Amino acid sequence: MINELLKRIERLEYHERLLVDLLQGSNKLFTKLIISKNLDESEVKEFHRICENLNNKMENQKAEGFLYFHPLLKEFSAKISPKLDISETIHACIEENLYVDLMLELRKYL
């Protein structure tokens, strides 16, 4: 019970830091998505790790002459938090300028 309360407090503190950033007048859709989907900091770090790996994989595949990246969308869908909607997440990342090349490529296969 105490551990669950501590996790909830940590998540609230994390969301509070994000909200302060949002109050600066920015239109950060992915940050808003983090809060609305109640993701904790470790889930967001894992999301960024997944995107970094997929982005590197895409760049390597492009260098090898690949033109079709639908398997990357399947991998993205399978690995990110089930709390996140794929289409909404891709749109939010593009709007917040996160992993733009990857997200634009993934959006083609939605």
N, C-alpha and C positions, 0 to 999 in steps of 0.2 A: 504494500500500500504506500509506504513512504517513498519507495523507488519510483513508483508511478507519479506521485506528486512532484518529485524532484524533476522528472522528465518533462512534466507539464510546465513547471516553472521555467526550466531551461528553454523550452519552445516559446513560451511567452516572452522571455527576455530577448530571444532571437528575433521574434516578430516585432518587438518594440524597436529594436535597432533598425530593422527594415522600414518600419513606419516613419521613423525620424528621417530616414533618407528620402522617403516618398514626400514628406512635407516640404522638401526643398523645391517643390513645384515640378518635379520631373514626371514624365509619363512612362514609368517602368512597368510594362505589362507583365513581364516574367516575375518581377518582384511581387506584384499584386497577386499573381497566380500562386506563388509560394504561400502567401498569407491565406488566401481564400481556400486553398486545398489543404491547409494546416500541415505543411511539410516542416520537418525539423531540419536543423543545420546539417546533420549527417546525411539526410536524404538529398539535400541540395548539393552537398559536396560529391556525393555519389553520382548525381545527375551530371555535374560538370566533368567528372572523371569519364563517364560513359561518352559524353559528347567529344571530349578530347581524343579518346581512343577511336571513335568513329570518324572524326575529322581526319586523323592521321591515316586511317585505313583508306578513306576516300582519296586522299592526296596520293597515296601509294598506288592505288588502283588507277587513278587518272594518269600517273606517270607510266604505268604499264599499258595504257591505251584503252582502259575500260570506259564504256560510255553508258552503261546501264547500272543504276545503283539501287534498284528496288530491294535487293537483299539487305542493304543498310537500313532501310525503313523497317523491315521486319525485325532486324536485330535491335534497333532503337525501340520499337514498340514492345519487344519482349523484355528489355532490360530496365526501362525507366519505371518509376513508381506507378503502381496501378491507380494511384490517386489522380494522376495526370491524364487528361485527354490528349491524344496524339496531335490532332489538328490544332487545338487551342494552344498547346505548348509550342508547336512549331511557329505559329503566328506570333505568339508572345516573344519568342526568342528573336525572330526577325525584327520585330518592332523595337526591341531593347538592344538590338545590334549584338546579339550573342550568337556565335557560331553561324554567321550569316551564310557563308558558302555551303556549309553542310545543310542548314535548314532549307535553303532555297532548292537544293537538290532533292531533299526528302519530300518537300512540298509537291514536287512534280508527280509523285507516286501516290498521293492521297486519293 
